[in-house]
């Protein structure tokens, strides 16, 4: 005898930073270091946390309230240099992530990532965590309009020929919730990332969970007994 759990959705789309990877501290440190190096006011951790999830250049323009392209580009380059070469803050997967991904894959679900990271950054994270093989496709800042535009989700749905009603978006920011809500896609917020539960709940997700383990019953059916 064996037991099998089925996915409640054909397609499960995850945000990356703050949802699967515990990277907020590193992002905050690197953004503050970039500000120091570029001679601008250093933002607080809370201020940086608010823009995590948006693609890098739009996030920097919003964070520093600037339309100065040259300054924004200097900050982008300084941030990338800090992230890759200067800051050593660890970025582990949240507890239970790999088990969840494996269970979803075994259930037959298609997995994807929609992230504000650059393609190079996501590829590096996949290599470091050995998790890229779980995902059928992904969209990054290089590929689509920044969140909260639903462009990333629409591209993924089109590529896989799946309807929004058969998919779910999981993320830790209001930007994730907004992009899914705008196209009628189910969404689940996670409160262990950067945006507060109350702000996630304002966008009517199916649920807001407080740990990765709480995602299991929302995404997978109860185990069914299979005869050998």
C-alpha positions in Angstrom: 0.0 0.0 0.0 1.1 3.6 -0.6 -0.3 7.0 0.0 -0.5 9.9 -2.5 -1.5 13.5 -2.1 -2.9 15.4 -5.1 -2.3 19.1 -5.9 -5.3 21.3 -5.6 -3.9 23.4 -8.5 -2.4 22.6 -11.8 0.1 25.4 -11.4 1.7 26.7 -8.2 3.6 30.0 -8.7 6.0 31.2 -5.9 7.7 34.4 -5.2 11.3 33.8 -4.3 12.8 36.3 -1.8 10.8 36.3 1.5 8.7 33.4 0.4 11.1 30.5 -0.3 14.4 32.1 0.6 15.1 34.0 3.8 17.0 36.8 2.1 15.4 40.0 3.5 18.3 40.8 5.9 20.9 40.5 3.0 18.7 42.7 0.7 18.4 45.4 3.4 22.1 45.3 4.3 23.1 45.6 0.6 20.7 48.4 -0.1 21.9 50.4 2.9 25.5 49.8 1.8 24.7 51.0 -1.7 23.3 54.2 -0.3 26.4 54.8 1.8 28.6 54.3 -1.2 26.6 56.6 -3.4 26.4 59.3 -0.8 22.6 59.4 -0.4 20.5 59.1 2.8 20.6 55.6 4.1 17.1 54.2 4.3 15.8 52.3 7.4 15.3 48.6 7.4 11.5 49.2 7.3 11.8 51.4 4.3 13.8 48.9 2.4 11.5 46.1 3.4 8.6 48.0 1.9 10.1 47.9 -1.6 11.3 44.3 -1.6 9.5 42.4 -4.3 9.6 45.1 -6.9 12.2 44.9 -9.7 15.5 46.5 -8.7 15.5 49.8 -10.6 11.9 50.7 -10.0 12.4 49.7 -6.4 15.4 52.0 -6.1 13.6 54.9 -7.7 10.7 54.5 -5.3 12.9 54.0 -2.2 15.1 57.0 -2.9 12.3 59.1 -4.4 14.3 59.9 -7.5 13.8 60.1 -11.3 17.5 60.7 -11.8 18.5 57.9 -14.1 22.2 58.3 -13.5 21.8 58.1 -9.7 19.5 55.1 -10.0 22.0 53.3 -12.2 24.8 54.0 -9.7 22.7 52.6 -6.9 21.8 49.5 -8.9 25.4 48.8 -9.7 26.4 49.4 -6.0 23.7 47.2 -4.8 24.6 44.3 -7.1 28.3 44.6 -6.2 27.4 44.5 -2.5 25.1 41.5 -2.9 27.5 39.4 -4.9 30.9 40.4 -3.5 30.7 42.4 -0.3 27.9 41.3 2.1 28.2 37.8 3.6 24.7 37.6 5.2 23.5 34.0 4.7 20.3 33.4 2.6 19.0 29.9 3.6 15.7 28.4 2.4 13.0 28.7 5.0 12.4 25.6 7.0 10.3 23.1 5.1 10.7 24.6 1.6 12.4 21.7 -0.1 10.0 19.2 1.4 7.1 21.2 0.2 8.5 21.5 -3.3 9.2 17.8 -3.5 5.7 17.0 -2.3 4.1 19.3 -4.9 6.3 17.9 -7.7 5.4 14.4 -6.7 1.7 15.3 -6.7 1.9 16.3 -10.4 1.7 20.1 -9.9 3.6 22.4 -12.2 5.8 24.8 -10.3 7.0 28.2 -11.3 8.7 31.3 -9.9 7.7 35.0 -10.4 10.3 37.2 -8.9 11.7 40.7 -8.9 15.2 39.2 -8.9 17.2 39.5 -12.1 17.6 36.2 -14.1 21.2 36.0 -13.1 20.3 36.3 -9.4 17.6 33.6 -9.5 20.0 31.3 -11.4 22.6 31.9 -8.7 20.1 31.1 -6.0 18.9 27.9 -7.7 22.5 26.8 -8.0 23.3 27.6 -4.4 20.2 25.7 -3.1 20.0 23.0 -5.7 16.3 23.7 -6.3 16.1 24.8 -9.9 15.0 21.3 -11.0 11.7 21.7 -9.2 10.5 24.5 -11.5 9.2 24.2 -15.0 9.5 27.9 -15.8 10.1 31.3 -14.2 9.8 35.0 -14.9 12.3 37.6 -13.6 12.8 41.3 -13.7 14.6 40.9 -17.0 11.6 39.2 -18.6 8.5 41.2 -17.7 7.1 44.4 -16.2 7.7 44.8 -12.5 5.2 43.7 -9.9 2.4 44.6 -9.2 1.8 44.4 -12.9 0.5 40.9 -13.6 2.7 40.6 -16.7 4.9 37.9 -15.1 1.9 35.7 -14.3 0.3 36.3 -17.7 3.5 35.2 -19.5 3.7 32.1 -17.3 0.1 31.2 -18.0 0.4 31.7 -21.7 3.6 29.7 -21.9 2.0 26.7 -20.1 -1.4 27.1 -21.6 -3.1 27.1 -18.1 -6.0 29.3 -17.0 -5.7 31.7 -14.1 -8.5 29.7 -12.3 -6.2 26.6 -12.3 -3.3 28.4 -10.6 -2.3 30.0 -7.3 0.3 32.7 -6.5 2.1 32.5 -3.2 4.1 35.5 -1.9 5.1 37.6 1.1 4.2 41.1 -0.3 1.2 43.1 -1.3 2.7 43.2 -4.8 2.3 39.5 -5.1 -1.3 39.6 -3.9 -2.1 42.6 -6.2 -0.7 40.9 -9.4 -2.7 37.8 -8.8 -5.9 39.6 -7.7 -5.9 41.7 -10.9 -6.3 38.6 -13.1 -8.6 36.7 -10.8 -6.0 34.2 -9.6 -6.1 32.6 -6.2 -3.4 33.8 -3.9 -1.9 32.9 -0.5 0.1 35.3 1.6 3.0 34.3 3.9 3.5 36.5 7.0 7.0 35.4 7.6 8.4 37.6 4.8 8.5 41.4 4.6 4.9 42.7 4.5 2.6 42.6 7.5 -0.3 40.2 7.7 -2.9 43.0 7.9 -1.7 44.4 4.5 -1.7 41.0 2.9 -5.2 40.3 4.2 -6.5 43.6 2.7 -6.1 42.0 -0.8 -8.4 39.1 0.0 -6.0 36.1 -0.2 -7.4 32.6 0.3 -5.3 32.5 3.5 -2.3 34.1 5.1 0.1 31.5 6.6 2.8 31.9 9.2 5.1 29.0 8.2 5.9 26.9 5.2 4.3 23.9 6.8 0.9 25.6 6.8 1.0 25.7 3.0 0.8 22.0 2.7 -2.9 21.5 3.4 -3.8 24.5 1.3 -2.0 23.1 -1.8 -2.3 19.4 -1.3 -5.2 17.1 -0.6 -5.2 14.7 2.3 -3.3 11.5 1.6 -5.3 8.9 -0.4 -4.7 5.2 0.0 -3.5 3.5 -3.2 -3.7 -0.2 -3.7 -0.7 -2.0 -5.0 
